[in-house]
């Protein structure tokens, strides 16, 4: 099994902010019961403070905004587009395959925009990239789960090729390149969530497959409207986890050579 993939899954489970503050709080309780009341209460207080800040404050919005604003939205026009790539992550494989119905999550805009772009560029090749994200690889395939959803949004399945090995963004890039073997100068769109676009574009560039970013699924309203307060701590924590995953992912991918720039940007801005 790939060591990087295994470590990224295991370590992130421990380090994800919502889990980390819980672990700190539990550790504080254990220390209190072991007799070190003051040290334990400090850890419990830190855990509660972390939960309040990450759960209710605008912190997550400020973390997400630079990621989402890094690349501009793609506006379809008269330019030639040779292909469109959709990265997995919008589907819910367990539900879709068990119930036999389309099932998507809050990243469903990826599928909607993919279909719209497919209609805007009827001659473009279409590719879906993704497989099971389960650590042991035994989970249901994203590619199998997404088929019904693509049919429902009007995609001609005869146009779609499926890359079914990629477990992470770096593999999305490498395996999709191997599948389509793009010609030099080919113009391919990459559809994924806006917060994920910098890392995804960086991965495709690193394997010699430059793509045009088509960010979707925005989680922030506007850079001038970030100071919102969440009414549910769970909502704020979800967004904090999301932002932290991308920033940590950028650093980890840069340090391991999976992207060439720490924070990839549009070519004209570099």
C-alpha positions in Angstrom: 0.0 0.0 0.0 1.2 3.5 -0.8 2.9 4.9 2.3 2.0 8.6 1.5 -1.7 7.7 1.0 -1.8 5.6 4.2 -0.1 8.2 6.4 -2.2 11.0 5.0 -5.4 9.2 5.9 -4.3 8.1 9.4 -2.6 11.3 10.4 -5.4 13.5 9.1 -7.9 11.6 11.2 -5.9 12.5 14.2 -5.2 16.1 13.2 -8.5 17.3 11.7 -9.5 20.2 13.9 -12.9 18.9 15.0 -11.2 15.6 16.1 -8.2 17.3 17.6 -10.1 19.6 20.0 -12.1 16.5 21.1 -8.9 14.6 21.8 -7.5 17.5 23.8 -10.6 17.7 25.9 -10.6 14.0 26.6 -6.9 14.1 27.5 -7.7 16.9 29.9 -10.4 14.8 31.6 -8.0 11.9 31.9 -5.3 14.1 33.5 -7.9 15.5 35.9 -8.9 12.0 37.0 -5.2 11.1 37.4 -4.8 13.9 39.9 -3.3 16.8 38.0 -6.4 19.0 38.2 -4.8 22.3 37.1 -3.1 20.9 33.9 -6.2 18.9 33.0 -8.5 21.9 33.4 -6.2 24.0 31.2 -6.5 21.4 28.4 -10.3 21.2 28.8 -10.5 25.0 28.6 -8.4 25.1 25.5 -10.6 22.4 23.9 -13.8 24.4 24.7 -12.2 27.6 23.4 -11.1 25.9 20.2 -14.6 24.5 19.7 -16.2 28.0 20.2 -13.8 29.8 17.9 -13.8 27.2 15.1 -17.5 26.5 15.5 -19.0 29.9 15.7 -16.5 32.5 14.5 -15.7 33.6 10.9 -12.3 31.9 11.1 -13.2 29.2 8.6 -14.5 31.8 6.1 -11.2 33.7 6.3 -9.3 30.4 5.8 -11.4 29.4 2.8 -11.5 32.7 1.0 -7.8 32.8 -0.3 -8.2 29.3 -1.6 -11.5 30.1 -3.5 -10.3 33.4 -4.8 -7.0 32.1 -6.2 -8.4 31.2 -9.6 -11.1 33.2 -11.4 -14.4 31.5 -12.4 -14.4 30.0 -15.9 -16.8 31.7 -18.3 -17.7 29.6 -21.4 -17.1 31.4 -24.7 -16.0 30.8 -28.3 -12.6 29.4 -27.4 -11.7 25.8 -28.3 -12.0 23.3 -25.5 -10.7 19.8 -26.2 -11.8 18.1 -23.0 -13.5 18.5 -19.6 -12.3 16.6 -16.5 -14.6 16.1 -13.5 -12.9 15.1 -10.2 -14.8 12.8 -7.9 -16.0 13.9 -4.5 -19.6 15.0 -5.2 -21.1 11.5 -5.0 -22.2 9.4 -2.0 -21.2 5.9 -3.2 -22.6 3.9 -0.3 -26.1 5.3 -0.7 -26.1 5.5 -4.5 -25.0 1.9 -5.0 -27.0 0.4 -2.1 -30.3 2.1 -3.0 -29.7 2.2 -6.8 -30.4 6.0 -7.0 -28.3 9.0 -7.7 -26.8 10.4 -4.4 -24.7 13.5 -4.2 -23.5 15.7 -1.4 -23.0 19.4 -0.9 -20.4 19.4 -3.8 -23.2 18.5 -6.3 -22.5 21.7 -8.2 -19.5 19.9 -9.7 -21.9 17.6 -11.5 -24.3 20.4 -12.6 -21.5 22.6 -14.0 -19.8 19.5 -15.7 -23.1 18.9 -17.5 -23.5 22.6 -18.5 -19.9 22.7 -19.9 -20.5 19.4 -21.8 -23.5 21.1 -23.5 -21.5 24.3 -24.1 -18.7 22.3 -25.8 -20.4 19.3 -27.5 -17.2 18.2 -29.2 -15.1 18.1 -26.0 -14.0 14.8 -24.6 -15.4 14.1 -21.1 -13.5 12.4 -18.3 -14.5 11.5 -14.7 -11.6 10.7 -12.3 -12.0 9.0 -9.0 -12.3 5.7 -7.1 -12.8 4.6 -3.5 -11.4 6.9 -0.8 -11.5 4.1 1.8 -8.1 3.4 3.3 -8.1 -0.3 2.4 -9.4 0.4 -1.1 -12.4 -1.8 -0.5 -15.1 0.9 -0.6 -17.6 1.4 -3.4 -16.3 3.1 -6.5 -17.0 6.8 -7.1 -17.2 6.1 -10.8 -19.9 3.6 -10.4 -21.9 5.8 -8.1 -21.7 8.9 -10.4 -23.1 7.3 -13.5 -26.8 7.6 -12.7 -26.3 11.2 -11.6 -24.6 12.0 -14.9 -27.4 10.5 -16.8 -30.0 12.5 -14.8 -28.3 15.8 -15.7 -28.3 14.9 -19.4 -24.8 13.6 -20.1 -24.4 11.3 -23.1 -22.5 8.5 -21.4 -21.0 7.5 -24.7 -18.9 10.7 -24.4 -17.5 9.9 -20.9 -14.3 8.0 -20.1 -13.8 6.9 -16.5 -10.5 6.9 -14.7 -11.1 4.5 -11.9 -7.8 4.2 -9.9 -7.2 7.6 -8.4 -7.5 7.7 -4.6 -6.3 11.3 -4.1 -5.7 14.5 -6.1 -2.1 13.6 -7.1 -3.3 10.3 -8.6 -6.3 12.1 -10.3 -3.7 14.1 -12.2 -1.3 11.2 -13.0 -3.8 8.6 -14.0 -6.0 11.0 -16.0 -2.9 12.1 -18.0 -2.2 8.5 -18.7 -5.7 7.9 -19.8 -6.2 10.8 -22.2 -2.6 11.3 -23.3 -3.2 15.0 -24.1 -1.5 16.5 -27.1 0.8 19.5 -26.6 -1.3 22.7 -26.6 -4.6 20.8 -25.8 -7.1 22.8 -23.8 -8.7 20.8 -21.0 -11.0 22.2 -18.3 -10.7 20.9 -14.8 -14.0 21.0 -12.8 -13.7 20.7 -9.0 -14.6 22.7 -5.9 -13.1 26.2 -5.8 -11.2 25.6 -2.5 -9.7 22.5 -4.1 -8.7 24.1 -7.4 -5.2 25.4 -6.3 -4.0 21.9 -5.2 -5.7 20.2 -8.1 -4.2 22.5 -10.8 -0.8 22.2 -9.2 -1.0 18.4 -9.4 -1.9 18.4 -13.1 0.9 20.9 -13.8 3.4 18.7 -11.9 2.6 15.7 -14.2 2.9 17.8 -17.4 -0.8 18.2 -18.0 -1.6 21.9 -17.8 -5.4 22.5 -17.4 -7.8 25.4 -17.3 -9.4 25.9 -13.9 -13.2 25.8 -13.7 -13.8 26.3 -10.0 -17.3 25.6 -8.7 -19.0 24.8 -5.3 -18.0 28.0 -3.6 -18.4 28.0 0.2 -17.8 31.8 0.8 -20.0 34.6 -0.4 -17.4 37.2 -1.3 -14.1 38.4 0.2 -16.0 41.4 1.5 -18.5 39.3 3.3 -16.5 36.9 5.4 -17.3 38.0 8.9 -20.3 35.8 9.4 -21.2 34.1 12.7 -22.4 30.5 12.5 -25.6 29.6 14.3 -24.5 25.9 14.6 -21.1 25.0 15.9 -21.2 21.9 13.6 -21.4 24.1 10.5 -18.4 26.2 11.5 -16.4 23.1 12.4 -17.2 21.5 9.0 -15.9 24.5 7.2 -12.8 24.8 9.4 -12.0 21.1 8.8 -12.4 21.7 5.0 -10.1 24.7 5.0 -7.5 23.1 7.2 -7.4 20.0 5.0 -6.6 22.1 1.9 -3.9 24.2 3.5 -2.3 21.1 5.1 -2.7 19.3 1.8 -0.9 22.1 -0.1 2.0 22.0 2.3 2.2 18.2 2.3 2.0 18.0 -1.5 4.6 20.7 -1.9 7.0 19.0 0.5 6.7 15.7 -1.2 7.0 17.1 -4.7 3.5 16.5 -5.9 3.0 20.2 -6.7 5.7 22.5 -7.9 4.5 25.7 -6.1 3.3 26.0 -2.5 0.3 27.9 -3.5 -0.4 27.4 -7.3 -1.8 30.4 -9.1 -3.0 31.2 -12.6 -0.1 31.4 -15.0 -0.5 35.0 -15.8 -0.3 35.9 -12.0 2.9 34.0 -11.3 
